[in-house]
Amino acid sequence: MRNQDSGGNAAPSQVQSVDRAISVLEMLARNGEAGITEIAGELGVHKSTASRLVSVLEARGLVEQLGERGKYAIGFGIVRLAGAATGRMDLAKLGRPACQQLAESLGETVNIAIADEGVAINISQARGSAAITTQNWTGQRTPLHATSSGKILLAYMDDTERRRLLRRKLEQYTPRTTTDAADLSTELERIAEDGYAACFEELELGMHAVAVPIHGPGGEVVAAISASGPSYRLSRQRVRQILRPMTEAAGELSEQLGYVAE
């Protein structure tokens, strides 16, 4: 009979390790603290296995040792992860009324998007009375370089991260998609100066969109709010006309997140 702690298939073993790591975190959250012996007993494994598992969690800051007592507790790394998740959920929740009000005012589809691992993810959406599509973009991943929200997120992104992303191949979605990194960089500089980004049939033919930044407590851009509609209605001239209500909505949402404009 194979020992539970030894060898085995790589994939099942890795899954088992993840499951055990989560069990350790749940145990510490429940009990406040625990030693290696207690953890091993809880997991039903040898103390050496429990010790290796805790060492990995400690190296990632997810657990920490309490002085010289040999006891472990939840680490501040958990706070960082929880804070990121909470911030995203707070923004989605706070953004719903802003999306709805702006969608009703403009008659177009309004989305809030954040950057996540090289793409934009829509976390909130509302459709105006004139919206012609019923597609729900919430949770959808869209390209940064071919969307108005994505360009806002790129324009205000950390320089190192932006350069890294622009080294990748920029996929062409329509004949109007910008696929040259140098051209896109020039456009992003202009976006950062102007405070808004527009896309005219760059992701989908016949569709236009415009986006403005949403700021977090420290002034950093944490998201973008966009309005999109058919090209025959959301013309270049109308894009300029709706910038003011969009900027005002983004400003109000930024204030709710703790941003204080200078």
Secondary structure in CASP SS format (residue, H / E / C, confidence):
PFRMAT SS
TARGET T0000
AUTHOR 0000-0000-0000
METHOD secondary structure of the structure
MODEL  1
M C 1.00
R C 1.00
N C 1.00
Q C 1.00
D C 1.00
S C 1.00
G C 1.00
G C 1.00
N C 1.00
A H 1.00
A H 1.00
P H 1.00
S H 1.00
Q H 1.00
V H 1.00
Q H 1.00
S H 1.00
V H 1.00
D H 1.00
R H 1.00
A H 1.00
I H 1.00
S H 1.00
V H 1.00
L H 1.00
E H 1.00
M H 1.00
L H 1.00
A H 1.00
R H 1.00
N H 1.00
G C 1.00
E C 1.00
A E 1.00
G E 1.00
I H 1.00
T H 1.00
E H 1.00
I H 1.00
A H 1.00
G H 1.00
E H 1.00
L H 1.00
G C 1.00
V C 1.00
H C 1.00
K H 1.00
S H 1.00
T H 1.00
A H 1.00
S H 1.00
R H 1.00
L H 1.00
V H 1.00
S H 1.00
V H 1.00
L H 1.00
E H 1.00
A H 1.00
R C 1.00
G C 1.00
L C 1.00
V E 1.00
E E 1.00
Q E 1.00
L E 1.00
G C 1.00
E C 1.00
R C 1.00
G C 1.00
K E 1.00
Y E 1.00
A E 1.00
I E 1.00
G C 1.00
F H 1.00
G H 1.00
I H 1.00
V H 1.00
R H 1.00
L H 1.00
A H 1.00
G H 1.00
A H 1.00
A H 1.00
T H 1.00
G H 1.00
R H 1.00
M H 1.00
D H 1.00
L H 1.00
A H 1.00
K H 1.00
L H 1.00
G H 1.00
R H 1.00
P H 1.00
A H 1.00
C H 1.00
Q H 1.00
Q H 1.00
L H 1.00
A H 1.00
E H 1.00
S H 1.00
L H 1.00
G C 1.00
E C 1.00
T E 1.00
V E 1.00
N E 1.00
I E 1.00
A E 1.00
I E 1.00
A E 1.00
D E 1.00
E C 1.00
G C 1.00
V E 1.00
A E 1.00
I E 1.00
N E 1.00
I E 1.00
S E 1.00
Q E 1.00
A E 1.00
R C 1.00
G C 1.00
S C 1.00
A C 1.00
A C 1.00
I C 1.00
T C 1.00
T C 1.00
Q C 1.00
N C 1.00
W C 1.00
T C 1.00
G C 1.00
Q C 1.00
R E 1.00
T E 1.00
P E 1.00
L C 1.00
H C 1.00
A C 1.00
T C 1.00
S H 1.00
S H 1.00
G H 1.00
K H 1.00
I H 1.00
L H 1.00
L H 1.00
A H 1.00
Y C 1.00
M C 1.00
D C 1.00
D H 1.00
T H 1.00
E H 1.00
R H 1.00
R H 1.00
R H 1.00
L H 1.00
L H 1.00
R C 1.00
R C 1.00
K C 1.00
L C 1.00
E C 1.00
Q C 1.00
Y C 1.00
T C 1.00
P C 1.00
R C 1.00
T C 1.00
T C 1.00
T C 1.00
D C 1.00
A H 1.00
A H 1.00
D H 1.00
L H 1.00
S H 1.00
T H 1.00
E H 1.00
L H 1.00
E H 1.00
R H 1.00
I H 1.00
A H 1.00
E H 1.00
D H 1.00
G C 1.00
Y C 1.00
A E 1.00
A E 1.00
C E 1.00
F E 1.00
E C 1.00
E C 1.00
L C 1.00
E C 1.00
L C 1.00
G C 1.00
M E 1.00
H E 1.00
A E 1.00
V E 1.00
A E 1.00
V E 1.00
P E 1.00
I E 1.00
H E 1.00
G C 1.00
P C 1.00
G C 1.00
G C 1.00
E C 1.00
V E 1.00
V E 1.00
A E 1.00
A E 1.00
I E 1.00
S E 1.00
A E 1.00
S E 1.00
G E 1.00
P E 1.00
S C 1.00
Y C 1.00
R C 1.00
L C 1.00
S C 1.00
R H 1.00
Q H 1.00
R H 1.00
V H 1.00
R H 1.00
Q H 1.00
I C 1.00
L H 1.00
R H 1.00
P H 1.00
M H 1.00
T H 1.00
E H 1.00
A H 1.00
A H 1.00
G H 1.00
E H 1.00
L H 1.00
S H 1.00
E H 1.00
Q H 1.00
L C 1.00
G C 1.00
Y C 1.00
V C 1.00
A C 1.00
E C 1.00
END
